[in-house]
Amino acid sequence: MLRGLLPALSLALVLIAIAWLNPRAISYFGFNLMLNLAIPIALATIAQMFVIAGNELDLSIGTFVGFVGCVTATWLRDAPLIGIVVLLGSIAVYALLGALIHLRNLPSIVVTLGMSFVWQGLAILVLPKPGGKAPDWLLSILSFKPPYIPFPILAALIIAAIVHFGLMRTSYGVILRGSGGNAAALRRAGWSLLRTKIVLFALTGLFGVLSGMALIGITTSADANIGNGYTLLSIAGVILGGGEFVGGRVSPIGAVLGALTLALAASPLLTFMHIPPDWQVAANGAILIIVLAARVLISRRER
Amino acid sequence: MTSVRTLLEKPWIWSFVGALVVWLATVAFTGGYGAGGMVTAALSLAVFTVIVGVGQMFVITLGPGNVDLSLPANIGLASAVAMKVMGGSDSMIVVGLLAALATGAAIGAINYLLIWALRIPPIIATLSASFIIQSVDISYGRGLQIKPPPGFADFTNWQVLGIPVLAMLTVVFTVGAALALQRMIYGRSVLAIGQNIRAAWLAGVHVGRIRFLTYTLCGALGGIDGALLAGYFRGANVDIGNEYLLASIAVVVIGGTSVAGGKANVPGVWGAGLFLVLLLTMLNTFGVSAGVRLVLTGLIIVGVITAAGGEKAVR
């Protein structure tokens, strides 16, 4: 029971630390600023969660988000039709990768490692130097200011609710998670493992596309390296959110909470703690270790 | 013919075939010009990938989820430590190498400590550790004497009859690693743990000790690699190890080691290391742009792994 609450507790811990260090940050305006990049991080984490649900790992999601960002800031604005076709095509590539990995029984780590070069190269070809501009409709969506609840929090709630319903509450969601939990049993029951793999990878592609678009909607312009950090961030988010690498044990709500925790711990908390820039990366690692250590302590007590 | 057939059944042969094909393609393009120099350059550069590749191979062989993501940060810090200890003087070369080795080994030991104490997946443990190591490196490397002593720089660039001496030494090292893997209790234990950790434990393998040793060994190899890189490129910097995260994993898998663990392959690491370096040389010779080069590198890695195919799942 307590274990399920851990992602929420980690987030609360970081929030309490921020509130203690700088009470003014806990406000509508403060959250809008602090959670600036939370939406793309949450979407990338959800994308990673789908492949992890099928016992795979996507090491290319970061460069993929960067590639989508470059397409969004160029073609999607100048020639929307081509932009849409390219983005849909890239989701199809993800689906094909899922099929390839299943049919040839390939290690997803290596295939996606190779793909990370491909996406990075394509991003450089689309946008050789930083620039481009986000489409106006995207900018207006992401600068939406709802009453009372800051937009990043509202968006995170919506994302978590939709994915939770789809993956945890529908019957095909159970099949998808089952493909990671007990593939042999699913096959004997007559389900196509090829299809579950394709669906999981296509969902990763879809959420990767959403993440890249959201990122460009916030930063307004793109750069071929803009998403590179998202690979490790998304894996860390899934694990912080209570997911496990094998067994189809993932939690969409936990993943979104994990992403929010990382987004907050990454910079606002460190700025308030007056940590010099040299040591900010280290503090990131330390926070990750502390949260995981807390998780071990709580799980051990439960047993 | 049977000998050819047994050779073709070896999982590592394909990485050498790949390296040969890429080399021939490049030589055909240049009309035979620079064919020997290309091999020399490939050997010199492949050495660095092979050293960390062997460390990564032992870690990956421990079983699913085992991987060391802290190698780039480790290489960066160790290169700075080595250069600082050597301080530009030839008499301190050995001490500097030992310091780099110790730094790397300590990082590996800390990695395993995190995995063991926090019971977190190695990916997350080594990732968190690498964040911290990076910061230590940035803060430590500031205003540092980063040039290697002339003797050390010459040693890492030393060639005899067009063959880099460092490459010869690395061949000796990899032969040792192969023997350790196949003939020594340590190597057999690593393989046993990778095949089935519970069965290995029941059979009396010291699982914890072997895993600790393996992470420490991988860290130590990263450390020595950092020192050698700083010598070869005549200077240490924070980013010196960046490309070795992907490269170390790629050579292990292209070389025929199973990502699921329990099945390792040392010669394949050499083949794959040469393949990757020659591939880069080929694309540079063809004069393609950075973007095209990345796309082709990625597609070729995916193509090679698809052609080689995965093995049938045992469990």
Interface residues (C-beta under 8 A of the other chain):
Chain A: L100 R104 N105 L106 P107 I109 V110 V111 L113 G114 M115 S116 F117 V118 W119 Q120 G121 L122 A123 I124 L125 P128 L232 I235 A236 I239 F245 V246 D278 W279 Q280 V281 A282 A283 N284 G285 A286 L288 I289 L292 A293 V296
Chain B: P64 G65 V67 L69 L114 A117 L118 R119 I120 P121 I123 I124 L127 S128 A129 S130 F131 I132 Q134 S135 V136 I138 S139 R142 L246 I249 A250 V253 I254 V259 A260 S289 A290 G291 V292 R293 L294 V295 L296 T297 G298 L299 I300 I301 V302 I305 T306 G309 G310 E311 K312 A313
